[in-house]
């Protein structure tokens, strides 16, 4: 059984969309999505430097557009996706990619909402100097209480020995000086705020207003697995509600992977710019074949994997 996943913020790199523009339909799609998002996705994906695309309001629509464009090249017919993919999920903003690929939101509507999400989260992040850091190693039963003692939130519980802490710069400095037992390393992430924490509460309200005007919402045509609790969600309205609330709630990617396992996953493909989620899957889902779409050179291998493991 094949699972399709979409990465979250931090996966973008300068120029990562350049090679994808050579494929028929990609430039036109990106132009249409640029209109929907109100930013030039092609310029940001090909010419902008690392600092420009680190901006939350830019990075989020850019990542969703990249995921949608690369996923479209995996299938000859868009109708093949729900026939061949057994389950779909995304990490953080990647949930919008997954929801749109599953048919919950039209692509243009997903880009409109993600642009609103990115702006709202950037504004919320500007109120207080906050950030995020990945903790490598350790036992969650030990790490989570330690983070809470320092006033930090376990914003991403990713499984495979990785938890991402979020909070103020002072709290993160305290964590660096006082790591939980068993944690090998604390790595600061290149993001602009403490996402998926109470610091993002104002962004939830803003996104909820934008989502109230969402058009074309449908029930997912593929099993959609939610970051909130790793559960499959069958109603489009509930998917949208969870997308809004998830801005200020921890990402439970560990539970998503547990659900993949329960569903009988045999292969996992991560859409562009892939790498992070396949890395987690290699450690948490032994025996499952994984492939990350890092460039168009990976498309043939991905199509072969789809043919071998499609639902």
C-alpha positions as CSV (number, residue, x, y, z in Angstrom):
1,X,0.0,0.0,0.0
2,X,1.4,3.4,-1.1
3,X,1.4,6.5,1.1
4,X,2.0,10.0,-0.3
5,X,3.4,12.6,2.1
6,X,4.2,16.3,1.8
7,X,7.0,18.1,3.8
8,X,6.6,21.2,5.9
9,X,8.4,24.5,6.3
10,X,12.2,24.4,6.3
11,X,12.4,21.9,3.4
12,X,12.8,24.7,0.8
13,X,16.2,25.7,-0.7
14,X,17.1,28.4,-3.2
15,X,16.3,27.6,-6.8
16,X,14.6,24.2,-6.0
17,X,11.8,24.8,-8.5
18,X,14.0,25.6,-11.5
19,X,14.3,22.1,-13.0
20,X,10.6,21.5,-12.6
21,X,9.7,24.3,-14.9
22,X,10.9,22.3,-17.9
23,X,7.9,20.0,-17.7
24,X,4.7,20.7,-19.6
25,X,2.0,22.4,-17.5
26,X,4.2,23.3,-14.5
27,X,4.8,26.9,-15.5
28,X,1.2,27.5,-16.3
29,X,0.0,26.0,-13.0
30,X,2.5,28.0,-11.0
31,X,1.4,31.2,-12.7
32,X,-2.3,30.4,-11.8
33,X,-1.3,29.6,-8.2
34,X,0.7,32.8,-8.0
35,X,-2.4,34.7,-8.9
36,X,-4.3,32.8,-6.2
37,X,-1.6,33.4,-3.5
38,X,-0.8,36.9,-4.6
39,X,3.0,36.3,-4.9
40,X,5.3,35.3,-7.7
41,X,6.0,31.7,-6.9
42,X,8.2,31.2,-10.0
43,X,10.6,34.0,-9.0
44,X,10.7,32.8,-5.4
45,X,11.3,29.2,-6.4
46,X,14.0,30.0,-8.9
47,X,15.8,33.3,-8.2
48,X,15.2,34.2,-4.5
49,X,17.9,33.6,-1.9
50,X,17.7,31.6,1.3
51,X,16.7,34.6,3.4
52,X,13.8,35.6,1.1
53,X,12.3,32.1,1.1
54,X,12.7,31.7,4.8
55,X,10.0,34.3,5.2
56,X,7.0,32.3,6.5
57,X,4.6,34.2,4.3
58,X,6.6,33.1,1.2
59,X,7.8,29.6,2.3
60,X,4.4,28.2,3.0
61,X,2.7,28.8,-0.4
62,X,6.0,28.0,-2.2
63,X,6.1,24.6,-0.5
64,X,2.5,23.8,-1.2
65,X,2.9,24.8,-4.9
66,X,6.0,22.6,-5.2
67,X,4.2,19.6,-3.7
68,X,1.2,20.0,-5.9
69,X,3.3,20.4,-9.1
70,X,5.6,17.5,-8.4
71,X,2.7,15.2,-7.4
72,X,0.9,15.9,-10.7
73,X,3.9,14.6,-12.7
74,X,3.7,11.2,-10.9
75,X,0.4,10.3,-12.6
76,X,-0.6,10.3,-16.3
77,X,-4.2,11.1,-15.3
78,X,-5.1,13.1,-12.1
79,X,-7.8,10.5,-11.5
80,X,-5.0,7.9,-11.0
81,X,-4.0,9.4,-7.7
82,X,-7.1,8.4,-5.6
83,X,-7.0,5.0,-7.4
84,X,-3.3,4.3,-6.7
85,X,-2.6,6.1,-3.4
86,X,-3.8,4.3,-0.2
87,X,-3.3,7.2,2.2
88,X,-2.0,10.8,2.2
89,X,-0.7,13.2,4.8
90,X,1.4,16.3,5.2
91,X,3.6,17.7,7.9
92,X,2.5,21.1,9.2
93,X,1.8,23.3,6.1
94,X,2.2,20.1,4.1
95,X,-1.2,19.2,5.3
96,X,-2.6,21.7,2.8
97,X,-0.7,20.0,0.0
98,X,-2.1,16.7,1.2
99,X,-5.7,18.0,1.6
100,X,-5.6,19.5,-1.9
101,X,-4.2,16.4,-3.5
102,X,-6.9,14.3,-1.7
103,X,-9.6,16.5,-3.3
104,X,-10.6,18.4,-0.1
105,X,-9.6,21.8,-1.5
106,X,-9.2,23.0,-5.1
107,X,-5.5,23.8,-5.7
108,X,-6.1,27.6,-6.1
109,X,-8.2,27.7,-2.9
110,X,-5.4,25.8,-1.0
111,X,-2.9,28.4,-2.2
112,X,-5.2,31.3,-1.1
113,X,-5.6,29.8,2.4
114,X,-1.9,29.0,2.8
115,X,-0.9,32.5,1.9
116,X,-3.3,33.8,4.6
117,X,-1.9,31.2,7.0
118,X,1.7,32.2,6.3
119,X,1.0,35.9,6.7
120,X,-0.9,35.3,9.9
121,X,1.8,33.1,11.4
122,X,4.5,35.6,10.4
123,X,2.5,38.4,12.2
124,X,2.0,36.3,15.3
125,X,5.7,35.4,15.3
126,X,6.7,39.1,15.2
127,X,5.0,39.8,18.6
128,X,7.7,37.9,20.6
129,X,11.1,36.6,19.6
130,X,10.6,32.9,19.4
131,X,12.0,29.9,17.5
132,X,12.2,26.1,17.3
133,X,14.9,23.5,17.8
134,X,15.1,19.8,17.0
135,X,16.2,17.4,19.7
136,X,17.9,14.3,18.4
137,X,17.7,11.2,20.5
138,X,16.2,10.7,23.9
139,X,13.0,9.2,25.3
140,X,9.8,11.2,24.8
141,X,8.7,10.2,28.3
142,X,11.7,12.0,29.6
143,X,12.1,14.8,27.0
144,X,8.5,16.1,27.0
145,X,8.3,16.8,30.8
146,X,11.7,18.4,30.6
147,X,10.6,20.7,27.9
148,X,7.5,21.7,29.8
149,X,9.6,22.4,32.9
150,X,11.5,24.9,30.8
151,X,8.3,26.5,29.5
152,X,8.8,25.0,26.0
153,X,6.2,23.2,23.9
154,X,6.9,19.9,22.1
155,X,5.6,21.4,18.9
156,X,6.5,18.5,16.6
157,X,6.6,14.9,18.0
158,X,8.1,13.4,14.9
159,X,8.9,9.8,16.0
160,X,12.1,8.1,15.1
161,X,13.9,9.8,18.1
162,X,13.1,13.4,17.1
163,X,11.1,16.0,18.9
164,X,11.0,19.7,18.0
165,X,10.8,22.2,20.8
166,X,9.3,25.7,20.4
167,X,9.3,28.8,22.6
168,X,11.0,32.0,23.3
169,X,14.7,32.6,22.5
170,X,15.4,32.6,26.3
171,X,13.7,29.3,26.8
172,X,15.6,27.8,23.8
173,X,18.9,29.1,25.3
174,X,18.0,27.4,28.6
175,X,17.3,24.1,26.7
176,X,20.8,24.3,25.0
177,X,22.3,24.7,28.5
178,X,20.2,22.0,30.0
179,X,19.4,19.2,27.5
180,X,17.1,16.3,28.6
181,X,18.7,13.1,29.5
182,X,19.6,11.0,26.5
183,X,19.3,13.9,23.9
184,X,22.5,13.9,21.8
185,X,22.1,17.2,20.1
186,X,19.9,20.3,19.9
187,X,19.7,21.9,16.5
188,X,18.2,25.3,15.9
189,X,15.7,25.3,13.0
190,X,15.6,28.0,10.3
191,X,12.0,29.1,10.9
192,X,10.7,32.4,12.0
193,X,8.7,31.6,15.1
194,X,7.3,29.1,17.6
195,X,4.9,27.4,15.3
196,X,2.3,25.0,16.6
197,X,2.2,26.6,20.0
198,X,0.1,29.1,21.9
199,X,2.2,31.8,20.4
200,X,0.3,31.2,17.1
201,X,-3.2,31.6,18.6
202,X,-3.8,35.0,16.8
203,X,-3.1,33.2,13.5
204,X,-5.8,30.6,14.2
205,X,-8.4,33.3,14.4
206,X,-7.2,34.9,11.1
207,X,-7.1,31.6,9.2
208,X,-10.5,30.7,10.5
209,X,-12.0,33.8,8.9
210,X,-10.3,33.0,5.6
211,X,-11.4,29.4,5.8
212,X,-15.0,30.5,6.3
213,X,-15.0,31.7,2.7
214,X,-13.4,28.5,1.3
215,X,-15.1,27.4,-1.9
216,X,-15.3,23.9,-3.4
217,X,-14.6,21.9,-0.2
218,X,-15.2,18.2,-0.6
219,X,-14.7,15.0,1.3
220,X,-11.3,13.4,0.7
221,X,-11.0,10.9,-2.1
222,X,-8.0,9.3,-0.4
223,X,-7.6,8.3,3.2
224,X,-6.5,11.5,4.8
225,X,-4.3,11.2,8.0
226,X,-4.4,14.2,10.3
227,X,-1.5,15.8,12.2
228,X,-3.7,16.4,15.2
229,X,-3.9,12.8,16.4
230,X,-2.8,10.6,13.5
231,X,-6.4,9.7,12.8
232,X,-8.0,9.3,9.3
233,X,-10.6,12.0,8.7
234,X,-13.3,11.3,6.2
235,X,-15.3,14.6,6.1
236,X,-14.0,17.6,4.2
237,X,-15.4,20.0,6.7
238,X,-13.6,18.4,9.5
239,X,-10.3,18.3,7.5
240,X,-10.7,22.1,7.0
241,X,-11.4,22.7,10.7
242,X,-8.3,20.7,11.7
243,X,-6.2,22.6,9.2
244,X,-7.2,25.8,11.0
245,X,-6.7,24.6,14.5
246,X,-3.4,22.8,13.8
247,X,-1.6,26.1,13.5
248,X,-1.5,26.3,17.3
249,X,-1.5,22.6,18.1
250,X,1.5,20.2,18.2
251,X,2.2,18.1,15.1
252,X,1.9,14.4,15.9
253,X,3.8,12.9,13.0
254,X,4.7,9.9,15.2
255,X,1.0,9.0,15.3
256,X,0.6,9.6,11.6
257,X,3.3,7.0,11.0
258,X,1.7,4.6,13.4
259,X,-1.5,4.9,11.3
260,X,0.4,4.3,8.1
261,X,1.7,1.1,9.7
262,X,-1.8,0.0,10.8
263,X,-3.1,0.6,7.2
264,X,-0.4,-1.7,5.9
265,X,2.0,0.8,4.2
266,X,4.6,-0.9,2.0
267,X,6.0,2.2,0.2
268,X,6.1,5.9,0.9
269,X,6.8,8.8,-1.5
270,X,7.5,12.3,-0.3
271,X,6.7,15.0,-2.8
272,X,9.0,17.9,-3.7
273,X,11.1,19.1,-1.8
274,X,11.4,15.7,-0.3
275,X,13.9,14.3,2.2
276,X,12.8,15.1,5.8
277,X,9.8,12.8,6.0
278,X,11.4,9.9,4.2
279,X,14.3,10.1,6.6
280,X,11.9,9.7,9.5
281,X,10.1,6.9,7.8
282,X,13.3,5.0,7.2
283,X,13.9,4.9,11.0
284,X,10.3,4.5,12.2
285,X,8.9,2.2,9.4
286,X,11.5,-0.5,8.8
287,X,10.9,-2.6,5.7
288,X,8.9,0.2,4.0
289,X,10.3,1.4,0.7
290,X,10.8,5.2,0.7
291,X,11.5,7.7,-2.0
292,X,11.9,11.5,-1.9
293,X,11.2,13.7,-4.9
294,X,14.2,16.0,-4.6
295,X,14.5,16.7,-8.3
296,X,12.8,15.6,-11.6
297,X,15.5,12.9,-11.8
298,X,13.6,11.0,-9.1
299,X,10.3,10.8,-11.1
300,X,11.0,7.6,-13.0
301,X,11.9,5.7,-9.8
302,X,8.8,7.1,-8.1
303,X,6.6,6.0,-10.9
304,X,8.1,2.5,-10.7
305,X,7.4,2.4,-7.0
306,X,3.8,3.5,-7.6
307,X,3.3,0.7,-10.1
308,X,4.7,-1.9,-7.6
309,X,2.7,-0.7,-4.5
310,X,-0.4,1.1,-5.7
311,X,-3.6,0.5,-3.9
